[in-house]
Amino acid sequence: MLEESFTISMRICQEGHANALALNKDYSQIAVAGRSLLKLYSIENDGFTEVCNMRGGKNQNLSYSSNDVAWSALDSNILATAATNGVVSVWDLSKFGRQKQLLVYNDHERTAHTVTFHSGEANILISGSQDGTIKCFDTRCDKAIYTFYSNSESVRDVKFSPHCNNVFSAVSENGTVQLWDLRRGEKCLLQFTAHSGPIYTCDWHSTNNWLATGSRDKQIKVLFDVWNMDGKNSLEYTIHTIAVVGRVKWLPERTYHIASCALVVDYSIHVWDIRRPFIPFASFNDHTNVTTGIAWKGNDSHCLLSTSKDSTIYKHAFKDASRPAIKANSQGASSGRGGDISFADKKKVYSIITATQMMKINPLIARQKSINGTEQFHIAESNMCRFLLKSSYTGYNADNSVPLKEHECFFGCAKELIFTGKKLGDICDHNAMVSRKYGKHNATTLWNFIKVLYASNEFNKQKYEHRNSFSKQKNCQTSRRSTHAINSDVLMKWDHHENNSGIGSADGNELKSQDEDALLDASDSGGKQTYPPYGSVILSETQILTEITFDNFDVLRNGFIYVGPPDFTKALAFPDTALHCDVQAARPQLDIKAQDRAKSPPPNVPAILKVNHIPPIPMWEPHQFIADALKLQNDVGDVQTALAVLIAMGESRKYLPIEESLIEHWFQTYIDQLHRYQMWNEACTVINLAWIASVQELNQKSTTVYTNCGDCGRPLSGSAGWYCQKCKSMRSSKCSICGLIVRGVYAWCQGCSHGGHIEHLMEYFSNRSICPICGHLCEYN
């Protein structure tokens, strides 16, 4: 029966926050420790009651500033803390005043991160420190009785195994997990790499031989059969979280459930079902700052105790926890670059009901509800449908394209795209063919645009400037007009001449001769007649016409003058021509009354065309268009094409209005993707072709590989190669199989630092998994 039916909280300290908590063996009291805090509380049904403040008094030192606290599993009066100055203190709650601090151990040289008691020996406790050592203490002695060297910079957590009394686990900041035996402290029993970053916490399962670890790589890993007679371990489950994992704790009396909290960003406590590691089974969202400690109240899986940097402690009731899976969207859709659409929805799966359970089901209930079983959290499946677009809609023949697979487009384009070595037109043709081969049709079109706009010599001769305002565009227009300007007097004579070409008089012939001479003088090419542009009046740069009067202009249409070549004028004069019909259809049709239709306008009506403002001719900007197209490629997830186009354009890319910071981000994103798929040569090619200094420096970083001595485990430093200055030997340079010095390719295990000829190691580990020198479980692929 659950007694704690609601969540309660209490503020514990005004000066600082708590770093850890621990429960006594009866689960009736809780100890909370922090930088300015060390208090004991009794756990009540309706809250917490302070029992003792062990940081009382005026003379305080750093030994009271704790990183971790542990309660003895056999004696409720014995408590231990690990301090920031490396001091491990043992407290006796049965005493008074300063006598409560029973023992003070100063064996650690740096900060002590963790401390824990032996589950079977009341006097034994161990601690892990920033100095890379694990100290074993006996409360009957005033110094450490043994020191375990982990060959790591820092030991972050230690836990005794509930399945082997003398075996404990230690996790380090180099991502390794070690198993030690208290009786054999010269070397660890087992060592392996579990994470790609520092490991901050670990916890043993109470009933199964499972070890859970949490790391800075935002992962929780569960290792099955960590320690057995064969010395093998296997990774079974990996939980991906959104933040650095700070603490993990298995649920009591539950096989597959584990709780975790984060060091940064995430303030919630999540309970995971390792069989469905993609979404939390339950979440507690009560804290307003990062959670620093969690513990279950004995065997009660319905009560969780926690403390946080918000200076509060909570007793959470499991019934008050939120269920993220219920709020999650059960349907989803996504569109691919080829026009295909994928749709996924939740599939209800029920657990199987046994024959015994079937007999217990009420027939009335069975009629109302399906008896297939009950829906459980860890049994979750989805249906996914994919809808493909027909090739007739895309304009590409699907038979000529390679069927798209996961990452196949990225791999193929990364290997086959070219950036230099040919003319830009040839590069665009080749890359367009590669893009079409792998189904990237938008990229194919973009490469063709680049060829048309930037590969021709005529384009390179033109100087396009990016315009940011209308005024600049207007000035740019007037500068272009000056090269094609025609004197207005000549223009008037040209119009008058064309409309009076049918008058057969001497004056007409004389005017025709004068007009031809004037037009030939104003033309750009000698001996060729030049006509004004179609449908517009072009003025010179220094000329502003405010009023133009045409007294004898017969061809006057709707009050506007048509200025164009003589052939167009003649075509408009014939009603049966297509051009005449198009012009008539494009003109607005006015609603003319019947009495107005009967009246015809008098012949030779004079008309006046007033030009008060010359609107600028709209210009198409190719550089802005290409810049927008590249940004669109990046937005849809194809940074590969966007960056490839920029590199292939060469010096022409300086015309594109794209910020350098954005281009640098594209470089870093694409290089990171290439590194993730171990495409080192392609990544180096991209870095070498970069024109941004921060990207060029990526190839200038150090490639030094640090190794350790296989005998003492100390790092090999200096210019002596494989020579160990502590052991005064070069045994690390010899092959572990044949015993000869390795000349050429050398392979070694990062766990035990033993290695040798790569051919010998491949042959040896083809049917073995243990190091021939030390028995370490080496992992060679």
C-alpha positions in Angstrom: 0.0 0.0 0.0 1.4 3.4 -1.0 1.6 5.7 2.0 3.1 8.8 0.3 0.2 9.8 -2.0 1.4 13.3 -2.9 4.6 15.2 -3.8 6.2 17.3 -1.0 9.1 19.7 -1.0 11.2 21.7 1.5 13.8 24.5 1.2 17.0 23.3 2.9 19.5 26.1 2.7 19.7 29.8 2.1 23.4 30.1 1.6 24.1 27.5 -1.1 22.8 24.3 -2.8 23.2 20.6 -2.2 25.6 18.4 -4.2 24.5 14.9 -3.0 22.1 13.0 -0.8 22.1 9.6 1.0 19.6 7.5 2.9 20.2 5.5 6.0 19.7 1.7 6.2 16.1 2.1 7.5 15.2 4.7 4.8 13.8 7.0 7.6 16.4 9.7 7.4 18.2 11.6 4.6 21.6 13.3 4.6 22.1 16.3 2.3 25.6 17.6 1.6 26.9 20.6 -0.3 29.4 23.4 -0.5 27.8 25.2 2.5 25.6 22.4 3.7 25.6 19.2 5.7 22.2 18.4 7.3 20.1 15.4 8.4 16.4 15.3 7.9 13.8 12.7 9.0 11.3 11.7 6.2 7.7 12.2 7.3 4.5 11.5 5.4 3.7 15.2 5.1 7.3 16.6 4.8 10.8 16.7 6.2 12.0 17.5 9.7 15.5 18.7 10.4 17.3 16.5 12.8 20.9 17.7 12.9 23.0 20.5 11.3 26.5 19.2 11.2 28.0 22.4 9.9 27.3 24.5 13.0 29.9 26.7 14.6 32.0 29.6 13.4 35.3 27.9 12.5 34.5 26.2 9.2 37.0 24.8 6.7 36.9 23.2 3.3 36.6 19.7 4.8 32.9 20.6 5.4 32.4 21.5 1.8 31.2 18.2 0.3 30.9 16.8 -3.2 29.4 13.5 -2.0 27.9 11.8 1.0 27.4 8.1 1.9 25.6 6.4 4.7 26.9 3.1 6.1 24.8 0.1 5.0 25.2 -1.6 8.4 25.3 1.3 11.0 22.9 4.2 10.9 25.2 6.4 13.0 28.2 6.3 10.6 28.3 8.8 7.7 31.1 9.7 5.3 31.7 12.8 3.1 34.1 13.6 0.3 35.2 17.2 0.3 36.4 19.6 -2.3 39.9 19.9 -0.8 40.4 16.1 -1.0 39.5 15.3 2.6 37.4 12.2 3.3 35.6 12.6 6.7 33.8 9.9 8.7 31.1 11.1 11.0 29.6 9.5 14.1 26.0 10.7 14.8 25.9 9.3 18.2 28.4 11.9 19.5 28.0 15.6 20.2 29.4 18.8 18.9 32.7 18.7 17.0 33.2 15.1 18.2 30.8 14.0 15.5 33.7 14.3 13.0 35.2 11.0 13.9 38.0 10.7 11.3 39.7 13.0 8.8 41.7 11.4 6.0 44.0 13.7 4.0 45.4 11.1 1.6 44.1 12.5 -1.6 46.1 15.2 -3.3 43.2 16.8 -5.2 39.4 17.0 -4.9 37.5 13.9 -3.8 34.5 13.3 -6.0 32.9 10.2 -4.5 32.8 8.0 -1.4 30.9 4.8 -0.7 30.8 2.1 2.1 31.3 -1.6 1.7 28.0 -3.5 1.7 29.3 -6.3 4.0 32.1 -4.7 6.0 31.1 -1.8 8.3 34.6 -0.5 8.6 35.6 -0.4 4.9 35.0 2.5 2.6 36.5 3.7 -0.7 36.8 7.1 -2.4 37.7 8.4 -5.9 39.6 11.6 -6.5 40.7 14.1 -9.1 44.2 12.8 -8.7 43.3 9.6 -10.5 43.5 7.3 -7.5 41.1 5.2 -5.5 41.8 5.1 -1.7 40.6 2.3 0.6 40.0 3.2 4.2 39.5 1.3 7.4 37.8 3.3 10.1 40.0 1.5 12.6 43.1 3.1 11.0 44.0 6.8 10.6 45.4 6.4 7.1 44.4 4.8 3.8 45.2 1.1 3.9 45.5 0.7 0.1 45.7 2.8 -3.1 44.4 1.8 -6.5 45.9 3.6 -9.5 43.4 4.0 -12.3 45.9 5.5 -14.9 43.4 8.3 -15.5 43.3 11.9 -14.7 40.2 11.7 -12.5 38.0 9.0 -11.0 34.4 10.3 -10.9 32.4 7.5 -9.3 32.9 4.2 -7.5 30.3 1.6 -6.6 30.6 -1.8 -4.9 29.0 -4.7 -6.7 26.0 -6.3 -4.9 26.9 -9.6 -6.6 30.6 -9.9 -5.6 31.5 -8.6 -2.1 35.0 -7.6 -2.9 34.5 -6.2 -6.4 33.8 -2.6 -7.2 33.5 -0.5 -10.3 35.3 2.8 -11.1 34.5 5.2 -13.9 36.9 7.8 -15.1 37.1 11.0 -17.2 38.8 9.2 -20.0 35.6 7.2 -20.8 36.8 3.9 -19.3 35.2 1.5 -16.8 37.4 -0.5 -14.5 36.6 -3.4 -12.2 38.8 -3.9 -9.1 39.1 -6.5 -6.4 39.9 -5.3 -2.9 42.2 -8.2 -2.4 44.2 -7.6 -5.6 45.0 -4.0 -5.9 48.1 -4.1 -8.1 46.0 -4.2 -11.3 42.4 -4.0 -12.2 40.5 -7.1 -13.1 38.8 -5.7 -16.2 39.1 -2.4 -18.1 37.2 -1.3 -21.2 36.1 1.9 -22.9 32.3 2.5 -22.6 31.9 6.2 -23.7 33.5 8.7 -26.0 33.6 11.3 -23.2 34.1 11.5 -19.4 31.9 9.2 -17.4 30.4 10.9 -14.3 28.2 8.2 -12.7 27.6 4.4 -12.5 25.1 2.1 -10.7 24.8 -1.6 -10.3 21.5 -3.5 -10.8 20.2 -5.0 -7.5 19.3 -8.4 -8.9 21.0 -8.8 -12.3 24.7 -8.5 -13.1 24.1 -5.2 -15.0 26.1 -2.0 -14.8 24.7 1.4 -16.0 26.9 4.3 -16.8 26.2 8.0 -17.6 28.6 10.3 -19.5 29.1 13.7 -21.0 28.3 12.3 -24.4 24.6 12.4 -23.3 24.3 8.7 -23.2 23.3 6.1 -20.6 24.8 2.7 -21.4 23.7 -0.6 -19.8 26.3 -3.4 -19.8 25.1 -7.0 -19.4 27.2 -9.7 -17.7 29.9 -7.1 -16.8 31.8 -9.7 -14.8 31.8 -13.4 -15.1 34.2 -16.3 -15.3 34.9 -15.7 -19.0 35.8 -12.1 -18.5 33.5 -10.9 -21.2 31.1 -8.0 -21.3 28.5 -6.9 -23.8 26.6 -3.7 -24.4 22.9 -4.3 -24.6 21.1 -0.9 -24.3 22.0 2.7 -25.0 19.7 5.6 -23.9 20.2 8.9 -25.7 19.4 12.0 -23.5 19.3 15.7 -24.3 22.0 16.7 -21.8 25.1 15.5 -19.9 24.2 12.7 -17.5 25.0 13.5 -13.9 23.4 10.6 -11.9 21.8 7.3 -12.7 19.8 5.0 -10.2 18.1 1.7 -10.9 14.5 1.4 -9.7 14.0 -1.1 -6.8 12.0 -4.2 -7.7 11.9 -3.2 -11.3 14.0 -5.0 -13.9 14.2 -2.6 -16.8 13.6 0.9 -15.3 16.3 3.4 -14.4 16.2 7.0 -13.3 18.6 9.8 -14.4 19.3 13.5 -14.0 21.5 15.9 -15.9 24.4 18.1 -15.0 23.3 21.1 -17.2 20.4 22.4 -19.2 17.8 19.8 -18.2 16.2 20.3 -14.8 13.9 17.2 -14.9 14.4 13.7 -13.6 13.6 11.0 -16.1 12.7 7.4 -15.6 13.6 5.2 -18.6 12.5 1.8 -19.7 15.6 0.4 -21.3 13.6 -1.7 -23.7 12.2 1.6 -25.2 15.1 4.0 -24.8 13.9 6.8 -27.2 11.4 8.5 -24.9 11.2 8.6 -21.0 8.7 6.4 -19.3 8.0 9.1 -16.7 9.4 12.5 -15.8 9.5 14.6 -12.7 9.6 18.4 -13.5 9.3 20.0 -10.1 12.9 21.4 -9.7 13.7 24.8 -11.0 17.4 24.2 -11.4 19.8 21.3 -12.2 19.2 18.2 -10.1 22.3 17.0 -8.2 21.2 13.9 -6.3 18.5 11.2 -6.6 17.6 8.2 -4.5 14.7 5.7 -4.2 13.2 5.2 -0.8 14.3 1.6 -0.1 12.2 -0.9 -2.1 9.4 1.5 -2.7 9.5 2.3 -6.4 6.7 4.9 -6.0 8.7 7.3 -3.9 11.7 9.2 -5.3 13.9 11.6 -3.3 15.9 14.3 -5.0 17.9 17.5 -4.3 18.8 20.3 -6.6 20.8 23.5 -7.1 17.6 25.4 -6.3 18.3 24.5 -2.6 15.3 22.2 -2.2 14.7 18.6 -1.5 11.7 16.8 -3.0 9.8 13.6 -2.2 8.2 12.7 -5.5 5.1 10.5 -5.7 5.2 8.4 -8.9 1.5 9.1 -9.6 2.3 12.8 -10.0 4.9 12.2 -12.7 4.2 13.3 -16.2 4.1 10.7 -19.0 5.8 12.1 -22.2 4.7 9.2 -24.3 1.1 10.2 -23.8 1.7 13.8 -25.0 3.9 12.7 -27.9 2.5 13.0 -31.4 1.6 9.5 -32.7 1.7 10.6 -36.3 4.4 12.1 -38.5 5.1 13.0 -42.1 8.1 14.1 -44.0 8.9 14.9 -47.6 12.0 13.9 -49.4 14.2 15.7 -51.9 12.8 13.6 -54.8 9.2 14.6 -54.0 8.3 11.5 -52.1 6.4 11.6 -48.9 6.7 9.3 -45.9 3.9 8.9 -43.3 4.2 7.1 -40.0 1.5 6.4 -37.4 1.3 4.5 -34.1 0.4 0.8 -34.2 -1.3 -0.6 -31.2 0.3 -3.7 -29.9 -1.0 -5.7 -27.0 0.8 -8.1 -24.7 -0.1 -11.7 -24.9 -2.6 -13.0 -22.3 -1.9 -16.4 -20.8 -4.5 -19.1 -20.4 -4.7 -18.5 -16.6 -5.4 -14.8 -17.2 -8.0 -15.7 -19.8 -9.9 -17.7 -17.2 -10.0 -14.8 -14.8 -11.5 -12.4 -17.3 -15.2 -11.5 -16.7 -17.2 -12.5 -19.8 -19.2 -9.2 -19.6 -16.0 -7.2 -19.7 -14.6 -9.4 -22.6 -17.6 -8.4 -24.7 -17.0 -4.7 -24.2 -13.2 -4.7 -24.5 -10.9 -6.7 -26.7 -9.2 -9.6 -24.8 -6.1 -9.5 -27.0 -4.1 -8.1 -24.0 -3.1 -4.8 -22.4 -1.1 -2.1 -24.1 2.3 -1.7 -22.5 4.9 1.1 -22.7 7.8 -0.9 -23.9 5.8 -2.6 -26.7 5.5 0.1 -29.3 5.5 -0.2 -33.0 4.7 2.1 -35.9 3.4 1.7 -39.5 5.2 3.7 -42.2 4.0 4.3 -45.7 6.0 5.9 -48.5 4.3 7.6 -51.4 6.5 8.1 -54.5 6.0 10.8 -57.1 5.6 9.6 -60.7 8.5 10.4 -63.0 6.1 12.2 -65.4 5.6 14.9 -62.7 9.2 15.4 -62.0 10.4 15.6 -65.6 13.2 13.0 -65.1 13.2 9.4 -66.1 13.4 7.2 -63.0 15.0 4.4 -65.0 18.2 6.4 -65.5 18.6 7.2 -61.8 20.1 5.0 -59.1 17.5 3.9 -56.4 18.0 6.2 -53.4 19.3 4.5 -50.2 20.3 5.9 -46.9 23.3 8.3 -47.2 24.0 7.0 -50.7 23.5 10.4 -52.3 25.8 12.0 -49.8 28.5 9.4 -50.3 28.4 9.4 -54.0 28.3 13.2 -54.5 31.1 13.6 -52.0 33.4 11.3 -54.0 32.4 12.3 -57.5 31.9 16.0 -57.4 34.8 18.1 -58.7 35.7 21.6 -57.8 38.8 22.6 -59.8 41.0 21.4 -62.6 38.6 22.2 -65.5 36.7 25.2 -66.9 33.7 26.3 -64.9 31.4 25.1 -67.8 32.9 21.6 -67.7 32.7 21.5 -64.0 29.0 22.4 -64.0 28.3 19.8 -66.7 30.1 17.1 -64.7 28.5 18.0 -61.4 25.0 18.3 -62.9 25.4 14.8 -64.3 26.5 13.5 -60.9 23.6 15.2 -59.2 21.1 13.7 -61.6 22.7 10.3 -61.2 21.9 10.4 -57.5 18.4 11.9 -57.8 19.3 15.4 -56.7 17.3 17.1 -59.4 17.2 20.6 -57.7 21.0 20.5 -57.6 21.1 19.5 -61.3 19.1 22.6 -62.2 21.2 24.8 -60.0 24.4 23.6 -61.7 22.9 24.4 -65.1 22.1 27.9 -64.0 25.6 28.4 -62.8 26.9 27.4 -66.2 24.7 29.8 -68.1 25.3 32.7 -65.8 29.0 32.5 -64.9 30.7 30.1 -67.3 30.4 32.4 -70.4 33.1 35.0 -71.3 30.4 37.6 -72.1 29.2 37.5 -68.5 32.6 38.0 -67.1 33.1 41.2 -69.0 30.0 42.7 -67.5 30.3 44.4 -64.1 27.2 43.7 -62.0 26.9 45.6 -58.7 24.6 44.6 -55.9 21.9 47.2 -55.4 20.3 47.7 -52.1 18.0 50.7 -52.8 15.7 52.0 -55.6 17.8 55.1 -56.0 20.9 53.1 -56.9 18.9 51.1 -59.4 17.6 54.3 -61.0 21.1 55.8 -61.3 22.4 52.5 -62.8 19.6 52.7 -65.4 20.4 56.2 -66.5 24.1 55.3 -66.8 23.2 52.6 -69.2 20.9 54.8 -71.3 23.7 57.3 -72.1 25.4 54.9 -74.5 22.2 54.6 -76.5 20.9 58.2 -76.3 19.4 59.8 -79.4 18.9 63.5 -79.9 15.2 64.5 -79.5 15.3 66.6 -82.6 16.4 63.5 -84.6 13.7 61.4 -82.9 11.1 64.0 -83.9 12.3 64.1 -87.5 12.3 60.3 -87.6 8.7 60.1 -86.5 7.6 62.9 -88.8 9.4 61.3 -91.7 7.8 57.9 -91.2 4.3 59.3 -91.1 4.7 61.5 -94.2 6.5 59.0 -96.3 3.5 58.7 -98.7 3.6 62.4 -99.8 5.3 62.6 -103.2 6.8 66.1 -103.1 10.2 67.7 -103.4 9.9 68.8 -99.8 9.2 65.3 -98.7 12.2 63.9 -100.5 14.4 66.6 -99.1 13.2 65.9 -95.6 13.8 62.2 -96.1 17.4 62.8 -97.1 18.1 65.1 -94.1 16.5 62.6 -91.7 18.6 59.7 -93.0 21.8 61.7 -92.6 20.9 62.7 -89.0 20.0 59.1 -88.0 23.2 57.7 -89.5 25.2 60.3 -87.5 23.5 59.3 -84.3 23.8 55.6 -84.8 26.5 53.5 -83.0 27.6 51.6 -86.1 28.5 53.4 -89.2 26.3 52.8 -92.3 23.5 51.0 -90.3 20.2 52.6 -89.4 19.3 52.5 -85.7 15.8 52.6 -84.4 14.6 53.7 -81.0 13.6 50.9 -78.5 10.2 49.4 -78.8 7.4 51.1 -77.0 9.5 53.6 -75.0 10.9 57.1 -75.3 14.6 57.3 -74.5 16.1 60.5 -73.4 19.7 61.5 -73.1 21.4 61.8 -69.7 21.4 65.6 -69.8 18.0 66.1 -71.4 14.7 66.4 -69.6 11.6 66.8 -71.7 8.6 68.2 -70.0 6.4 68.7 -73.1 6.4 67.2 -76.6 3.9 68.6 -79.2 3.0 66.7 -82.4 0.9 68.9 -84.7 0.9 66.8 -87.9 1.1 63.2 -86.5 -1.5 61.1 -88.3 -0.8 57.8 -86.5 -2.2 58.8 -83.0 -3.7 55.9 -81.1 -5.8 56.4 -77.9 -3.8 59.6 -77.1 -0.4 57.9 -77.1 2.3 57.9 -79.7 3.7 54.5 -80.9 7.5 54.8 -81.5 9.0 51.7 -83.2 10.4 50.4 -86.5 8.5 51.1 -89.7 7.6 47.4 -90.1 5.7 47.4 -86.8 3.9 50.6 -87.7 2.8 49.1 -91.0 1.7 45.9 -89.2 -0.5 47.8 -86.8 -2.2 49.6 -89.8 -3.7 46.3 -91.1 -6.6 45.0 -88.9 -6.1 41.4 -90.1 -2.6 40.9 -88.7 -1.9 39.0 -85.5 0.1 41.9 -84.0 -2.9 44.2 -84.5 -5.2 41.8 -82.7 -2.8 41.4 -79.8 -2.5 45.1 -79.3 -6.2 45.6 -79.5 -6.8 42.9 -77.0 -4.2 44.3 -74.5 -5.8 47.7 -74.5 -8.4 48.5 -71.8 -12.0 48.7 -73.2 -13.8 51.8 -72.1 -17.5 51.9 -71.6 -18.7 54.4 -74.2 -22.3 55.6 -74.3 -24.4 55.2 -77.4 -24.6 59.0 -78.1 -20.8 59.2 -77.9 -20.3 56.3 -80.4 -22.2 58.3 -83.1 -19.8 61.1 -82.9 -16.5 60.6 -84.7 -13.4 62.6 -83.7 -12.3 65.3 -86.1 -9.3 64.5 -88.3 -5.7 65.5 -87.5 -6.4 66.1 -83.8 -3.3 67.5 -82.1 -2.1 65.5 -79.1 0.3 66.3 -76.3 2.5 63.7 -74.5 3.8 65.0 -71.2 6.7 63.1 -69.6 7.2 64.3 -66.0 9.0 61.2 -64.6 10.9 58.5 -66.2 10.2 55.2 -64.4 13.3 52.9 -64.1 13.4 49.8 -66.1 13.3 46.8 -63.7 16.5 44.8 -63.7 16.9 41.1 -63.0 19.7 40.5 -60.4 21.5 37.2 -61.1 23.7 37.3 -58.0 20.9 37.7 -55.6 19.0 34.9 -57.3 22.0 32.5 -57.0 22.5 33.5 -53.3 18.9 32.8 -52.5 19.1 29.5 -54.3 22.2 28.4 -52.3 20.5 29.4 -49.0 17.5 27.4 -50.0 19.7 24.3 -50.6 21.1 24.7 -47.1 17.6 25.2 -45.6 16.4 21.9 -47.0 19.4 20.1 -45.6 21.7 20.0 -48.7 24.7 22.0 -47.5 26.8 19.8 -49.7 25.5 21.3 -53.0 25.5 24.9 -51.6 29.2 24.7 -50.6 30.2 22.8 -53.7 28.8 25.6 -55.9 30.6 28.3 -53.9 33.9 26.4 -54.3 33.5 25.7 -58.0 32.6 29.4 -58.8 36.1 30.5 -57.9 36.5 34.3 -58.0 32.9 34.8 -59.2 31.6 34.0 -55.7 32.6 37.5 -54.5 29.6 38.9 -56.4 27.2 36.8 -54.3 25.7 38.8 -51.3 26.3 36.0 -48.7 27.8 36.7 -45.3 31.2 35.2 -44.6 30.0 33.9 -41.2 27.3 31.9 -43.0 29.8 30.4 -45.4 32.1 29.5 -42.5 29.1 27.7 -40.9 28.5 25.8 -44.1 32.2 24.7 -44.2 32.1 23.5 -40.6 28.9 21.6 -41.1 30.0 19.8 -44.3 33.4 18.9 -42.9 31.8 17.6 -39.7 29.5 15.4 -41.8 32.5 14.1 -43.8 34.4 13.3 -40.6 31.4 11.5 -39.2 31.4 9.1 -42.1 35.2 8.8 -42.0 35.7 10.4 -45.4 39.0 11.9 -44.5 40.4 12.5 -48.0 37.3 14.4 -49.1 37.3 16.5 -46.0 40.9 17.5 -46.5 40.1 18.5 -50.1 37.4 20.8 -48.9 39.6 22.3 -46.2 42.5 22.9 -48.7 40.1 24.7 -51.1 38.7 26.9 -48.4 39.4 30.7 -48.5 38.4 31.4 -44.9 41.3 31.4 -42.4 39.4 29.6 -39.6 38.6 26.8 -41.9 42.1 26.5 -43.4 43.5 26.1 -39.8 41.6 22.9 -39.3 44.3 21.0 -41.1 47.0 22.6 -39.0 46.0 21.1 -35.7 48.3 18.6 -33.9 48.0 15.0 -34.9 50.0 13.7 -31.9 48.9 10.3 -30.5 49.5 9.8 -26.8 50.4 6.3 -25.6 51.1 4.7 -22.2 53.7 2.2 -21.0 52.4 -1.3 -21.0 54.2 -2.1 -17.7 53.6 0.8 -15.4 50.8 2.5 -17.4 52.4 6.0 -17.2 52.2 8.2 -20.4 55.2 8.0 -22.7 56.6 11.5 -23.1 59.6 13.2 -24.6 61.4 12.6 -27.9 62.6 9.1 -27.1 59.6 7.4 -28.8 58.6 4.2 -27.0 61.1 4.7 -24.2 59.6 4.8 -20.7 61.5 7.1 -18.4 60.1 5.4 -15.3 60.7 1.8 -16.2 64.0 2.7 -18.1 63.1 0.3 -20.9 61.7 0.1 -24.4 59.6 -3.0 -23.9 56.6 -1.1 -25.2 58.1 -1.0 -28.7 58.2 -4.8 -28.9 55.5 -7.0 -30.4 53.5 -8.8 -27.8 53.3 -11.9 -30.0 56.8 -12.4 -31.4 58.8 -10.3 -29.0 60.7 -8.3 -31.7 60.8 -4.6 -32.1 58.1 -3.4 -34.5 59.3 -1.6 -37.6 56.5 -0.2 -39.6 52.8 -0.2 -38.7 52.2 -0.6 -35.0 48.8 -1.4 -33.4 48.1 -1.3 -29.7 45.2 -1.5 -27.3 44.3 1.7 -25.6 43.1 -0.1 -22.5 46.3 -2.1 -21.6 48.8 -0.3 -23.9 50.1 -3.6 -25.3 50.4 -4.1 -29.0 52.7 -5.2 -31.8 52.8 -6.1 -35.5 49.4 -5.7 -37.0 49.6 -9.0 -38.9 50.4 -10.9 -35.8 47.6 -9.2 -33.8 45.1 -9.9 -36.5 46.0 -13.6 -36.5 46.1 -13.8 -32.7 42.7 -12.1 -32.1 40.9 -14.0 -34.9 40.1 -16.7 -32.3 41.0 -14.9 -29.0 39.8 -11.8 -27.1 42.3 -11.6 -24.2 45.6 -9.8 -24.2 48.6 -12.3 -24.3 50.5 -10.2 -21.8 48.1 -9.1 -19.1 44.8 -10.9 -19.9 43.0 -7.6 -20.6 39.9 -7.9 -22.8 41.2 -6.1 -25.9 38.8 -4.8 -28.6 40.3 -5.0 -32.1 38.1 -4.5 -35.2 
